[in-house]
Amino acid sequence: KRALTLACLPERRFRSGFEPACANGELSALLAARCDRLLVCDGAAGAVASSKARLADHHHVEVRRARLPQQWPAERFDLIVLGEFAYYLAADDIDALAARARTSLVDGGSIIACHWRRPIDGCALSGDAVQARIGAVLALPVISQCVEADLRIDVWSSDARSVAQR
């Protein structure tokens, strides 16, 4: 899943990335290699501690504890990674998350979302429903998509050029 997520990114390099809900920081470490600056956050103290330990050698990465979408950062980004957490949110919070992501995106930037498609205990919405909801709020062109039996990845960008033209 992480390899597919990275493969779907439309650029080799990003100036400023943001990964909310970084969990243990495994994807964050891979994103760090592609971003000049990376902000990652999670609402769980244990996840923040794990991420700080995993990313300690990446001095261009900042790890924060934040509850999203309520504590969305004021910065702007050319990459926002929404991975495997939005289905834990209420529908209104998913909408707020997507709206905040949209307003935080610089011109030409990309938002990538990856969610499992199989049912998850305690989640009212499926990964497909979450991705559709995010896409509807973003109202940006989908420039890349990967749909498998287990997961779905969508990439939206205000730069609608083909990834082959970038």
C-alpha positions as CSV (number, residue, x, y, z in Angstrom):
1,K,0.0,0.0,0.0
2,R,2.8,2.4,0.8
3,A,4.6,1.6,-2.4
4,L,1.4,2.2,-4.4
5,T,0.8,5.5,-2.6
6,L,4.3,6.7,-3.5
7,A,4.0,5.5,-7.1
8,C,0.8,7.5,-7.5
9,L,2.4,10.8,-6.5
10,P,2.5,13.0,-9.5
11,E,5.9,14.7,-8.8
12,R,9.3,13.4,-7.8
13,R,9.8,16.2,-5.3
14,F,7.5,18.4,-3.2
15,R,8.4,21.7,-1.4
16,S,6.1,21.2,1.5
17,G,4.1,18.1,2.5
18,F,1.5,17.4,5.2
19,E,0.5,14.0,6.4
20,P,-2.3,14.1,9.0
21,A,-2.8,10.9,11.0
22,C,0.8,9.7,10.6
23,A,0.4,6.7,13.0
24,N,3.8,5.1,13.5
25,G,5.5,7.2,10.9
26,E,6.3,4.5,8.4
27,L,4.8,6.3,5.4
28,S,6.1,9.6,6.8
29,A,9.7,8.3,6.5
30,L,9.1,7.4,2.9
31,L,7.5,10.8,2.2
32,A,10.4,12.5,3.9
33,A,12.6,11.4,1.0
34,R,10.3,13.2,-1.4
35,C,9.7,16.5,0.5
36,D,11.9,19.5,1.2
37,R,9.8,20.1,4.3
38,L,7.2,17.6,5.8
39,L,4.8,18.2,8.6
40,V,3.2,15.1,10.1
41,C,0.7,14.9,13.0
42,D,-1.5,12.5,14.9
43,G,-4.0,12.8,17.7
44,A,-2.6,9.9,19.7
45,A,0.4,10.5,22.0
46,G,1.8,7.1,21.3
47,A,1.7,7.6,17.6
48,V,3.4,11.0,17.9
49,A,6.1,9.4,20.1
50,S,6.7,6.5,17.6
51,S,6.8,9.0,14.7
52,K,9.3,11.3,16.5
53,A,11.5,8.3,17.1
54,R,11.3,7.0,13.6
55,L,11.8,10.4,12.0
56,A,14.5,11.7,14.4
57,D,17.2,11.7,11.7
58,H,15.0,13.7,9.3
59,H,15.6,17.3,10.4
60,H,13.3,18.7,7.8
61,V,10.3,16.8,9.3
62,E,8.2,18.2,12.1
63,V,6.0,15.9,14.1
64,R,3.0,17.5,16.0
65,R,0.2,16.2,18.1
66,A,-3.1,17.5,16.7
67,R,-6.7,16.5,16.6
68,L,-8.1,16.8,13.0
69,P,-9.9,18.4,11.4
70,Q,-10.3,20.8,14.3
71,Q,-6.5,21.6,14.7
72,W,-5.6,21.8,11.1
73,P,-2.3,23.7,10.6
74,A,-2.3,27.3,9.1
75,E,0.4,26.4,6.6
76,R,0.0,25.8,2.9
77,F,1.3,22.7,1.1
78,D,1.9,21.3,-2.3
79,L,1.3,17.7,-1.1
80,I,-1.3,16.6,1.4
81,V,-1.6,12.8,2.2
82,L,-4.8,11.6,3.7
83,G,-4.2,7.9,4.5
84,E,-6.4,5.4,6.2
85,F,-8.1,7.5,8.8
86,A,-11.0,9.5,7.4
87,Y,-13.4,6.6,7.8
88,Y,-13.0,6.9,11.6
89,L,-14.5,10.4,11.3
90,A,-18.1,11.5,11.3
91,A,-19.4,12.5,7.9
92,D,-19.3,16.3,8.8
93,D,-15.7,15.9,9.9
94,I,-14.7,14.3,6.6
95,D,-16.3,17.2,4.8
96,A,-14.4,19.7,7.1
97,L,-11.1,17.7,6.6
98,A,-11.5,17.9,2.8
99,A,-12.4,21.6,2.9
100,R,-9.4,22.4,5.0
101,A,-7.1,20.3,2.8
102,R,-8.5,22.2,-0.3
103,T,-7.8,25.6,1.3
104,S,-4.3,24.6,2.4
105,L,-3.3,23.4,-1.1
106,V,-1.1,25.7,-3.1
107,D,-1.8,26.2,-6.8
108,G,-0.7,23.1,-8.7
109,G,-0.5,21.1,-5.5
110,S,-1.9,17.5,-5.0
111,I,-4.0,15.8,-2.4
112,I,-3.7,12.0,-2.3
113,A,-6.0,9.8,-0.2
114,C,-5.7,6.1,0.4
115,H,-8.3,4.0,2.3
116,W,-9.1,0.3,2.7
117,R,-12.2,-0.8,0.8
118,R,-13.1,-3.7,3.1
119,P,-15.5,-3.1,6.0
120,I,-13.8,-1.8,9.2
121,D,-15.3,-2.4,12.6
122,G,-16.7,0.8,14.1
123,C,-16.7,2.8,10.8
124,A,-19.9,4.0,9.4
125,L,-18.5,4.7,5.9
126,S,-16.5,2.4,3.6
127,G,-13.3,3.5,2.1
128,D,-15.0,4.0,-1.3
129,A,-17.7,6.3,0.4
130,V,-15.0,8.3,2.2
131,Q,-13.0,8.8,-1.0
132,A,-16.1,9.9,-2.9
133,R,-17.0,12.3,-0.1
134,I,-13.5,13.8,-0.1
135,G,-13.6,14.1,-3.9
136,A,-16.9,15.9,-3.9
137,V,-15.8,18.5,-1.4
138,L,-12.4,19.0,-3.1
139,A,-14.0,19.5,-6.5
140,L,-10.7,19.1,-8.2
141,P,-9.8,16.9,-11.1
142,V,-8.7,13.3,-10.3
143,I,-5.3,12.9,-12.0
144,S,-4.6,9.4,-10.9
145,Q,-6.5,6.5,-9.3
146,C,-5.7,3.0,-8.2
147,V,-8.6,0.8,-7.2
148,E,-7.9,-2.8,-6.0
149,A,-10.0,-5.2,-4.1
150,D,-8.5,-4.1,-0.8
151,L,-7.7,-0.4,-1.3
152,R,-8.4,2.7,-3.2
153,I,-6.0,5.6,-3.9
154,D,-7.1,8.8,-5.5
155,V,-5.0,11.8,-6.4
156,W,-6.6,15.2,-7.0
157,S,-4.8,18.3,-8.2
158,S,-5.5,21.8,-9.4
159,D,-3.0,21.1,-12.1
160,A,-5.0,18.8,-14.4
161,R,-2.1,18.1,-16.7
162,S,-1.3,14.4,-17.2
163,V,1.4,13.1,-15.0
164,A,3.3,12.3,-18.2
165,Q,3.4,16.1,-18.9
166,R,4.9,17.1,-15.6
